[in-house]
């Protein structure tokens, strides 16, 4: 574990980032107390399951959702320059 002050972290950010990439934990402190931790960012690439979120059961899609819009409605969405 590497502990740095805010001043050191500002001056040595690139070096600290390299340490994180190498697997080290970097703690940044202020007034002798830890306030932040630098750690690697991991992207969650697992596939999302549709219909499992907080909107489940709250949204209904009309049976004619993907049909063509009538001209009078479509014209309201188009830009008039």
TORKOL-467641 format. One record per residue (C-alpha): residue in three letters; x, y, z. Coordinates in steps of 0.001 Angstrom, whole numbers, padded with zeros to 6 digits, always signed. Layout:
ALAXYZ...
***
This chain:
UNK+000000+000000+000000UNK+001378+003356-001030UNK+000287+006433+000948UNK+000708+009871-000642UNK-000290+013354+000369UNK-002509+015373-001955UNK+000467+017543-002907UNK+002573+014485-003774UNK-000314+012935-005692UNK-000774+016074-007799UNK+002920+016183-008627UNK+003306+012439-009245UNK-000077+011381-010672UNK+001398+009582-013688UNK+003700+007537-011449UNK+000832+006691-009090UNK-001337+005594-012027UNK+001468+003294-013182UNK+001636+001786-009689UNK-002106+001112-009812UNK-001726-000525-013239UNK+000953-002768-011725UNK-001520-003881-009043UNK-000469-001694-006132UNK-003005+000047-003924UNK-002476+003808-003664UNK-004005+005755-000791UNK-004086+009549-000826UNK-004197+011287+002510UNK-004947+014747+003817UNK-003694+015957+007182UNK-002369+012477+007893UNK-005702+010723+007308UNK-006594+008592+004279UNK-009260+010237+002107UNK-009089+008459-001274UNK-007952+005228-002868UNK-006698+004821-006434UNK-007568+001472-007917UNK-007954-000003-011398UNK-011173+000622-013287UNK-012827-002572-014491UNK-015532-002427-017136UNK-018366-004874-016574UNK-018627-006519-019973UNK-021100-009186-018967UNK-024283-009130-021044UNK-027198-007290-019495UNK-030417-009168-018983UNK-033349-007279-020432UNK-036395-006899-018238UNK-034515-007206-014959UNK-034190-003510-014068UNK-036171-001170-011867UNK-038589-000337-014726UNK-039645-003984-015079UNK-043417-004177-015343UNK-043826-000394-015465UNK-043459+000176-019216UNK-045787-001198-021854UNK-045049-001091-025580UNK-048027-000704-027858UNK-048680-003468-030397UNK-048355-000918-033211UNK-045133+000656-031903UNK-043006-000141-034946UNK-045620+000709-037555UNK-045202+003737-039772UNK-046349+007063-038319UNK-049179+008951-039981UNK-047884+011906-042049UNK-049438+014552-039749UNK-047605+013130-036723UNK-044351+012498-038583UNK-044256+016111-039773UNK-044267+017297-036131UNK-040991+015446-035517UNK-039211+016725-038607UNK-037226+019950-038647UNK-038812+022900-040400UNK-036027+025098-041748
***
